[in-house]
Amino acid sequence: MTDEAPPDRLSSNPNSPFYDQAVLDRDVGIRFNGVEKTNVEEYCVSEGWVRVAAGNARDRRGNPMTIKLKGKVEPYFKSPSG
């Protein structure tokens, strides 16, 4: 990961192996198919998908239910490092 680009894959779930609190603290924004998304739970640039929350639905463990959408994923940092 460089200072200019977020990682290829990132999750906001602390139980995921792709969770990184240091990166999330920098406020990552996601553009999906050219539209700004604010409800992204996880993304992968190389595979071209995002997982978004499906309303207020929860699974039996209390985690939000998600839907996987495929398309062009563009992550970026909203604030500069430092």
Phi and psi restraints in degrees (range 20) as a CNS / XPLOR table:
assign (resid 1 and name C) (resid 2 and name N)
       (resid 2 and name CA) (resid 2 and name C) 1.0 -103.8 20.0 2
assign (resid 2 and name N) (resid 2 and name CA)
       (resid 2 and name C) (resid 3 and name N) 1.0 172.8 20.0 2
assign (resid 2 and name C) (resid 3 and name N)
       (resid 3 and name CA) (resid 3 and name C) 1.0 -70.5 20.0 2
assign (resid 3 and name N) (resid 3 and name CA)
       (resid 3 and name C) (resid 4 and name N) 1.0 -21.2 20.0 2
assign (resid 3 and name C) (resid 4 and name N)
       (resid 4 and name CA) (resid 4 and name C) 1.0 -89.9 20.0 2
assign (resid 4 and name N) (resid 4 and name CA)
       (resid 4 and name C) (resid 5 and name N) 1.0 -24.2 20.0 2
assign (resid 4 and name C) (resid 5 and name N)
       (resid 5 and name CA) (resid 5 and name C) 1.0 -128.6 20.0 2
assign (resid 5 and name N) (resid 5 and name CA)
       (resid 5 and name C) (resid 6 and name N) 1.0 136.7 20.0 2
assign (resid 5 and name C) (resid 6 and name N)
       (resid 6 and name CA) (resid 6 and name C) 1.0 -68.4 20.0 2
assign (resid 6 and name N) (resid 6 and name CA)
       (resid 6 and name C) (resid 7 and name N) 1.0 167.7 20.0 2
assign (resid 6 and name C) (resid 7 and name N)
       (resid 7 and name CA) (resid 7 and name C) 1.0 -66.6 20.0 2
assign (resid 7 and name N) (resid 7 and name CA)
       (resid 7 and name C) (resid 8 and name N) 1.0 163.3 20.0 2
assign (resid 7 and name C) (resid 8 and name N)
       (resid 8 and name CA) (resid 8 and name C) 1.0 -62.5 20.0 2
assign (resid 8 and name N) (resid 8 and name CA)
       (resid 8 and name C) (resid 9 and name N) 1.0 -35.8 20.0 2
assign (resid 8 and name C) (resid 9 and name N)
       (resid 9 and name CA) (resid 9 and name C) 1.0 -137.3 20.0 2
assign (resid 9 and name N) (resid 9 and name CA)
       (resid 9 and name C) (resid 10 and name N) 1.0 136.8 20.0 2
assign (resid 9 and name C) (resid 10 and name N)
       (resid 10 and name CA) (resid 10 and name C) 1.0 -149.7 20.0 2
assign (resid 10 and name N) (resid 10 and name CA)
       (resid 10 and name C) (resid 11 and name N) 1.0 142.6 20.0 2
assign (resid 10 and name C) (resid 11 and name N)
       (resid 11 and name CA) (resid 11 and name C) 1.0 -128.7 20.0 2
assign (resid 11 and name N) (resid 11 and name CA)
       (resid 11 and name C) (resid 12 and name N) 1.0 147.9 20.0 2
assign (resid 11 and name C) (resid 12 and name N)
       (resid 12 and name CA) (resid 12 and name C) 1.0 -94.2 20.0 2
assign (resid 12 and name N) (resid 12 and name CA)
       (resid 12 and name C) (resid 13 and name N) 1.0 0.3 20.0 2
assign (resid 12 and name C) (resid 13 and name N)
       (resid 13 and name CA) (resid 13 and name C) 1.0 -88.6 20.0 2
assign (resid 13 and name N) (resid 13 and name CA)
       (resid 13 and name C) (resid 14 and name N) 1.0 119.0 20.0 2
assign (resid 13 and name C) (resid 14 and name N)
       (resid 14 and name CA) (resid 14 and name C) 1.0 -61.1 20.0 2
assign (resid 14 and name N) (resid 14 and name CA)
       (resid 14 and name C) (resid 15 and name N) 1.0 -20.1 20.0 2
assign (resid 14 and name C) (resid 15 and name N)
       (resid 15 and name CA) (resid 15 and name C) 1.0 -83.3 20.0 2
assign (resid 15 and name N) (resid 15 and name CA)
       (resid 15 and name C) (resid 16 and name N) 1.0 -7.7 20.0 2
assign (resid 15 and name C) (resid 16 and name N)
       (resid 16 and name CA) (resid 16 and name C) 1.0 -83.7 20.0 2
assign (resid 16 and name N) (resid 16 and name CA)
       (resid 16 and name C) (resid 17 and name N) 1.0 145.8 20.0 2
assign (resid 16 and name C) (resid 17 and name N)
       (resid 17 and name CA) (resid 17 and name C) 1.0 -69.4 20.0 2
assign (resid 17 and name N) (resid 17 and name CA)
       (resid 17 and name C) (resid 18 and name N) 1.0 -12.3 20.0 2
assign (resid 17 and name C) (resid 18 and name N)
       (resid 18 and name CA) (resid 18 and name C) 1.0 -99.3 20.0 2
assign (resid 18 and name N) (resid 18 and name CA)
       (resid 18 and name C) (resid 19 and name N) 1.0 12.0 20.0 2
assign (resid 18 and name C) (resid 19 and name N)
       (resid 19 and name CA) (resid 19 and name C) 1.0 -79.3 20.0 2
assign (resid 19 and name N) (resid 19 and name CA)
       (resid 19 and name C) (resid 20 and name N) 1.0 133.9 20.0 2
assign (resid 19 and name C) (resid 20 and name N)
       (resid 20 and name CA) (resid 20 and name C) 1.0 -144.4 20.0 2
assign (resid 20 and name N) (resid 20 and name CA)
       (resid 20 and name C) (resid 21 and name N) 1.0 102.2 20.0 2
assign (resid 20 and name C) (resid 21 and name N)
       (resid 21 and name CA) (resid 21 and name C) 1.0 -62.1 20.0 2
assign (resid 21 and name N) (resid 21 and name CA)
       (resid 21 and name C) (resid 22 and name N) 1.0 -36.9 20.0 2
assign (resid 21 and name C) (resid 22 and name N)
       (resid 22 and name CA) (resid 22 and name C) 1.0 -61.7 20.0 2
assign (resid 22 and name N) (resid 22 and name CA)
       (resid 22 and name C) (resid 23 and name N) 1.0 -39.9 20.0 2
assign (resid 22 and name C) (resid 23 and name N)
       (resid 23 and name CA) (resid 23 and name C) 1.0 -71.6 20.0 2
assign (resid 23 and name N) (resid 23 and name CA)
       (resid 23 and name C) (resid 24 and name N) 1.0 -42.6 20.0 2
assign (resid 23 and name C) (resid 24 and name N)
       (resid 24 and name CA) (resid 24 and name C) 1.0 -63.7 20.0 2
assign (resid 24 and name N) (resid 24 and name CA)
       (resid 24 and name C) (resid 25 and name N) 1.0 -31.2 20.0 2
assign (resid 24 and name C) (resid 25 and name N)
       (resid 25 and name CA) (resid 25 and name C) 1.0 -64.2 20.0 2
assign (resid 25 and name N) (resid 25 and name CA)
       (resid 25 and name C) (resid 26 and name N) 1.0 -23.6 20.0 2
assign (resid 25 and name C) (resid 26 and name N)
       (resid 26 and name CA) (resid 26 and name C) 1.0 -82.1 20.0 2
assign (resid 26 and name N) (resid 26 and name CA)
       (resid 26 and name C) (resid 27 and name N) 1.0 2.2 20.0 2
assign (resid 26 and name C) (resid 27 and name N)
       (resid 27 and name CA) (resid 27 and name C) 1.0 63.7 20.0 2
assign (resid 27 and name N) (resid 27 and name CA)
       (resid 27 and name C) (resid 28 and name N) 1.0 81.9 20.0 2
assign (resid 27 and name C) (resid 28 and name N)
       (resid 28 and name CA) (resid 28 and name C) 1.0 -84.2 20.0 2
assign (resid 28 and name N) (resid 28 and name CA)
       (resid 28 and name C) (resid 29 and name N) 1.0 131.2 20.0 2
assign (resid 28 and name C) (resid 29 and name N)
       (resid 29 and name CA) (resid 29 and name C) 1.0 -104.9 20.0 2
assign (resid 29 and name N) (resid 29 and name CA)
       (resid 29 and name C) (resid 30 and name N) 1.0 152.9 20.0 2
assign (resid 29 and name C) (resid 30 and name N)
       (resid 30 and name CA) (resid 30 and name C) 1.0 -127.9 20.0 2
assign (resid 30 and name N) (resid 30 and name CA)
       (resid 30 and name C) (resid 31 and name N) 1.0 128.0 20.0 2
assign (resid 30 and name C) (resid 31 and name N)
       (resid 31 and name CA) (resid 31 and name C) 1.0 -107.0 20.0 2
assign (resid 31 and name N) (resid 31 and name CA)
       (resid 31 and name C) (resid 32 and name N) 1.0 122.9 20.0 2
assign (resid 31 and name C) (resid 32 and name N)
       (resid 32 and name CA) (resid 32 and name C) 1.0 -118.2 20.0 2
assign (resid 32 and name N) (resid 32 and name CA)
       (resid 32 and name C) (resid 33 and name N) 1.0 116.8 20.0 2
assign (resid 32 and name C) (resid 33 and name N)
       (resid 33 and name CA) (resid 33 and name C) 1.0 53.1 20.0 2
assign (resid 33 and name N) (resid 33 and name CA)
       (resid 33 and name C) (resid 34 and name N) 1.0 38.7 20.0 2
assign (resid 33 and name C) (resid 34 and name N)
       (resid 34 and name CA) (resid 34 and name C) 1.0 82.9 20.0 2
assign (resid 34 and name N) (resid 34 and name CA)
       (resid 34 and name C) (resid 35 and name N) 1.0 1.1 20.0 2
assign (resid 34 and name C) (resid 35 and name N)
       (resid 35 and name CA) (resid 35 and name C) 1.0 -114.4 20.0 2
assign (resid 35 and name N) (resid 35 and name CA)
       (resid 35 and name C) (resid 36 and name N) 1.0 133.7 20.0 2
assign (resid 35 and name C) (resid 36 and name N)
       (resid 36 and name CA) (resid 36 and name C) 1.0 -68.6 20.0 2
assign (resid 36 and name N) (resid 36 and name CA)
       (resid 36 and name C) (resid 37 and name N) 1.0 127.2 20.0 2
assign (resid 36 and name C) (resid 37 and name N)
       (resid 37 and name CA) (resid 37 and name C) 1.0 -114.5 20.0 2
assign (resid 37 and name N) (resid 37 and name CA)
       (resid 37 and name C) (resid 38 and name N) 1.0 135.2 20.0 2
assign (resid 37 and name C) (resid 38 and name N)
       (resid 38 and name CA) (resid 38 and name C) 1.0 -112.4 20.0 2
assign (resid 38 and name N) (resid 38 and name CA)
       (resid 38 and name C) (resid 39 and name N) 1.0 -5.7 20.0 2
assign (resid 38 and name C) (resid 39 and name N)
       (resid 39 and name CA) (resid 39 and name C) 1.0 -111.7 20.0 2
assign (resid 39 and name N) (resid 39 and name CA)
       (resid 39 and name C) (resid 40 and name N) 1.0 29.7 20.0 2
assign (resid 39 and name C) (resid 40 and name N)
       (resid 40 and name CA) (resid 40 and name C) 1.0 -80.6 20.0 2
assign (resid 40 and name N) (resid 40 and name CA)
       (resid 40 and name C) (resid 41 and name N) 1.0 126.0 20.0 2
assign (resid 40 and name C) (resid 41 and name N)
       (resid 41 and name CA) (resid 41 and name C) 1.0 -90.5 20.0 2
assign (resid 41 and name N) (resid 41 and name CA)
       (resid 41 and name C) (resid 42 and name N) 1.0 -35.2 20.0 2
assign (resid 41 and name C) (resid 42 and name N)
       (resid 42 and name CA) (resid 42 and name C) 1.0 -156.0 20.0 2
assign (resid 42 and name N) (resid 42 and name CA)
       (resid 42 and name C) (resid 43 and name N) 1.0 150.3 20.0 2
assign (resid 42 and name C) (resid 43 and name N)
       (resid 43 and name CA) (resid 43 and name C) 1.0 -143.0 20.0 2
assign (resid 43 and name N) (resid 43 and name CA)
       (resid 43 and name C) (resid 44 and name N) 1.0 159.5 20.0 2
assign (resid 43 and name C) (resid 44 and name N)
       (resid 44 and name CA) (resid 44 and name C) 1.0 -143.0 20.0 2
assign (resid 44 and name N) (resid 44 and name CA)
       (resid 44 and name C) (resid 45 and name N) 1.0 115.4 20.0 2
assign (resid 44 and name C) (resid 45 and name N)
       (resid 45 and name CA) (resid 45 and name C) 1.0 -71.1 20.0 2
assign (resid 45 and name N) (resid 45 and name CA)
       (resid 45 and name C) (resid 46 and name N) 1.0 -47.7 20.0 2
assign (resid 45 and name C) (resid 46 and name N)
       (resid 46 and name CA) (resid 46 and name C) 1.0 -64.7 20.0 2
assign (resid 46 and name N) (resid 46 and name CA)
       (resid 46 and name C) (resid 47 and name N) 1.0 -32.8 20.0 2
assign (resid 46 and name C) (resid 47 and name N)
       (resid 47 and name CA) (resid 47 and name C) 1.0 -92.5 20.0 2
assign (resid 47 and name N) (resid 47 and name CA)
       (resid 47 and name C) (resid 48 and name N) 1.0 -12.2 20.0 2
assign (resid 47 and name C) (resid 48 and name N)
       (resid 48 and name CA) (resid 48 and name C) 1.0 70.8 20.0 2
assign (resid 48 and name N) (resid 48 and name CA)
       (resid 48 and name C) (resid 49 and name N) 1.0 52.2 20.0 2
assign (resid 48 and name C) (resid 49 and name N)
       (resid 49 and name CA) (resid 49 and name C) 1.0 -148.0 20.0 2
assign (resid 49 and name N) (resid 49 and name CA)
       (resid 49 and name C) (resid 50 and name N) 1.0 158.9 20.0 2
assign (resid 49 and name C) (resid 50 and name N)
       (resid 50 and name CA) (resid 50 and name C) 1.0 -133.5 20.0 2
assign (resid 50 and name N) (resid 50 and name CA)
       (resid 50 and name C) (resid 51 and name N) 1.0 152.5 20.0 2
assign (resid 50 and name C) (resid 51 and name N)
       (resid 51 and name CA) (resid 51 and name C) 1.0 -110.7 20.0 2
assign (resid 51 and name N) (resid 51 and name CA)
       (resid 51 and name C) (resid 52 and name N) 1.0 122.9 20.0 2
assign (resid 51 and name C) (resid 52 and name N)
       (resid 52 and name CA) (resid 52 and name C) 1.0 -117.0 20.0 2
assign (resid 52 and name N) (resid 52 and name CA)
       (resid 52 and name C) (resid 53 and name N) 1.0 150.8 20.0 2
assign (resid 52 and name C) (resid 53 and name N)
       (resid 53 and name CA) (resid 53 and name C) 1.0 -65.5 20.0 2
assign (resid 53 and name N) (resid 53 and name CA)
       (resid 53 and name C) (resid 54 and name N) 1.0 138.0 20.0 2
assign (resid 53 and name C) (resid 54 and name N)
       (resid 54 and name CA) (resid 54 and name C) 1.0 -97.3 20.0 2
assign (resid 54 and name N) (resid 54 and name CA)
       (resid 54 and name C) (resid 55 and name N) 1.0 79.1 20.0 2
assign (resid 54 and name C) (resid 55 and name N)
       (resid 55 and name CA) (resid 55 and name C) 1.0 67.3 20.0 2
assign (resid 55 and name N) (resid 55 and name CA)
       (resid 55 and name C) (resid 56 and name N) 1.0 -141.3 20.0 2
assign (resid 55 and name C) (resid 56 and name N)
       (resid 56 and name CA) (resid 56 and name C) 1.0 -101.8 20.0 2
assign (resid 56 and name N) (resid 56 and name CA)
       (resid 56 and name C) (resid 57 and name N) 1.0 9.8 20.0 2
assign (resid 56 and name C) (resid 57 and name N)
       (resid 57 and name CA) (resid 57 and name C) 1.0 -66.3 20.0 2
assign (resid 57 and name N) (resid 57 and name CA)
       (resid 57 and name C) (resid 58 and name N) 1.0 143.4 20.0 2
assign (resid 57 and name C) (resid 58 and name N)
       (resid 58 and name CA) (resid 58 and name C) 1.0 -127.3 20.0 2
assign (resid 58 and name N) (resid 58 and name CA)
       (resid 58 and name C) (resid 59 and name N) 1.0 148.9 20.0 2
assign (resid 58 and name C) (resid 59 and name N)
       (resid 59 and name CA) (resid 59 and name C) 1.0 -83.0 20.0 2
assign (resid 59 and name N) (resid 59 and name CA)
       (resid 59 and name C) (resid 60 and name N) 1.0 -177.8 20.0 2
assign (resid 59 and name C) (resid 60 and name N)
       (resid 60 and name CA) (resid 60 and name C) 1.0 -69.0 20.0 2
assign (resid 60 and name N) (resid 60 and name CA)
       (resid 60 and name C) (resid 61 and name N) 1.0 -14.2 20.0 2
assign (resid 60 and name C) (resid 61 and name N)
       (resid 61 and name CA) (resid 61 and name C) 1.0 -96.5 20.0 2
assign (resid 61 and name N) (resid 61 and name CA)
       (resid 61 and name C) (resid 62 and name N) 1.0 0.9 20.0 2
assign (resid 61 and name C) (resid 62 and name N)
       (resid 62 and name CA) (resid 62 and name C) 1.0 90.5 20.0 2
assign (resid 62 and name N) (resid 62 and name CA)
       (resid 62 and name C) (resid 63 and name N) 1.0 2.9 20.0 2
assign (resid 62 and name C) (resid 63 and name N)
       (resid 63 and name CA) (resid 63 and name C) 1.0 -82.6 20.0 2
assign (resid 63 and name N) (resid 63 and name CA)
       (resid 63 and name C) (resid 64 and name N) 1.0 149.4 20.0 2
assign (resid 63 and name C) (resid 64 and name N)
       (resid 64 and name CA) (resid 64 and name C) 1.0 -65.6 20.0 2
assign (resid 64 and name N) (resid 64 and name CA)
       (resid 64 and name C) (resid 65 and name N) 1.0 140.7 20.0 2
assign (resid 64 and name C) (resid 65 and name N)
       (resid 65 and name CA) (resid 65 and name C) 1.0 -72.4 20.0 2
assign (resid 65 and name N) (resid 65 and name CA)
       (resid 65 and name C) (resid 66 and name N) 1.0 140.6 20.0 2
assign (resid 65 and name C) (resid 66 and name N)
       (resid 66 and name CA) (resid 66 and name C) 1.0 -126.3 20.0 2
assign (resid 66 and name N) (resid 66 and name CA)
       (resid 66 and name C) (resid 67 and name N) 1.0 158.5 20.0 2
assign (resid 66 and name C) (resid 67 and name N)
       (resid 67 and name CA) (resid 67 and name C) 1.0 -122.3 20.0 2
assign (resid 67 and name N) (resid 67 and name CA)
       (resid 67 and name C) (resid 68 and name N) 1.0 135.1 20.0 2
assign (resid 67 and name C) (resid 68 and name N)
       (resid 68 and name CA) (resid 68 and name C) 1.0 -93.6 20.0 2
assign (resid 68 and name N) (resid 68 and name CA)
       (resid 68 and name C) (resid 69 and name N) 1.0 122.2 20.0 2
assign (resid 68 and name C) (resid 69 and name N)
       (resid 69 and name CA) (resid 69 and name C) 1.0 -114.1 20.0 2
assign (resid 69 and name N) (resid 69 and name CA)
       (resid 69 and name C) (resid 70 and name N) 1.0 137.6 20.0 2
assign (resid 69 and name C) (resid 70 and name N)
       (resid 70 and name CA) (resid 70 and name C) 1.0 -105.6 20.0 2
assign (resid 70 and name N) (resid 70 and name CA)
       (resid 70 and name C) (resid 71 and name N) 1.0 141.2 20.0 2
assign (resid 70 and name C) (resid 71 and name N)
       (resid 71 and name CA) (resid 71 and name C) 1.0 165.3 20.0 2
assign (resid 71 and name N) (resid 71 and name CA)
       (resid 71 and name C) (resid 72 and name N) 1.0 -164.1 20.0 2
assign (resid 71 and name C) (resid 72 and name N)
       (resid 72 and name CA) (resid 72 and name C) 1.0 -83.2 20.0 2
assign (resid 72 and name N) (resid 72 and name CA)
       (resid 72 and name C) (resid 73 and name N) 1.0 121.8 20.0 2
assign (resid 72 and name C) (resid 73 and name N)
       (resid 73 and name CA) (resid 73 and name C) 1.0 -108.9 20.0 2
assign (resid 73 and name N) (resid 73 and name CA)
       (resid 73 and name C) (resid 74 and name N) 1.0 127.3 20.0 2
assign (resid 73 and name C) (resid 74 and name N)
       (resid 74 and name CA) (resid 74 and name C) 1.0 -128.4 20.0 2
assign (resid 74 and name N) (resid 74 and name CA)
       (resid 74 and name C) (resid 75 and name N) 1.0 94.1 20.0 2
assign (resid 74 and name C) (resid 75 and name N)
       (resid 75 and name CA) (resid 75 and name C) 1.0 -83.7 20.0 2
assign (resid 75 and name N) (resid 75 and name CA)
       (resid 75 and name C) (resid 76 and name N) 1.0 150.9 20.0 2
assign (resid 75 and name C) (resid 76 and name N)
       (resid 76 and name CA) (resid 76 and name C) 1.0 -154.4 20.0 2
assign (resid 76 and name N) (resid 76 and name CA)
       (resid 76 and name C) (resid 77 and name N) 1.0 159.2 20.0 2
assign (resid 76 and name C) (resid 77 and name N)
       (resid 77 and name CA) (resid 77 and name C) 1.0 -89.7 20.0 2
assign (resid 77 and name N) (resid 77 and name CA)
       (resid 77 and name C) (resid 78 and name N) 1.0 128.7 20.0 2
assign (resid 77 and name C) (resid 78 and name N)
       (resid 78 and name CA) (resid 78 and name C) 1.0 -75.2 20.0 2
assign (resid 78 and name N) (resid 78 and name CA)
       (resid 78 and name C) (resid 79 and name N) 1.0 -30.0 20.0 2
assign (resid 78 and name C) (resid 79 and name N)
       (resid 79 and name CA) (resid 79 and name C) 1.0 -123.7 20.0 2
assign (resid 79 and name N) (resid 79 and name CA)
       (resid 79 and name C) (resid 80 and name N) 1.0 149.0 20.0 2
assign (resid 79 and name C) (resid 80 and name N)
       (resid 80 and name CA) (resid 80 and name C) 1.0 -70.2 20.0 2
assign (resid 80 and name N) (resid 80 and name CA)
       (resid 80 and name C) (resid 81 and name N) 1.0 155.9 20.0 2
assign (resid 80 and name C) (resid 81 and name N)
       (resid 81 and name CA) (resid 81 and name C) 1.0 -71.4 20.0 2
assign (resid 81 and name N) (resid 81 and name CA)
       (resid 81 and name C) (resid 82 and name N) 1.0 156.3 20.0 2
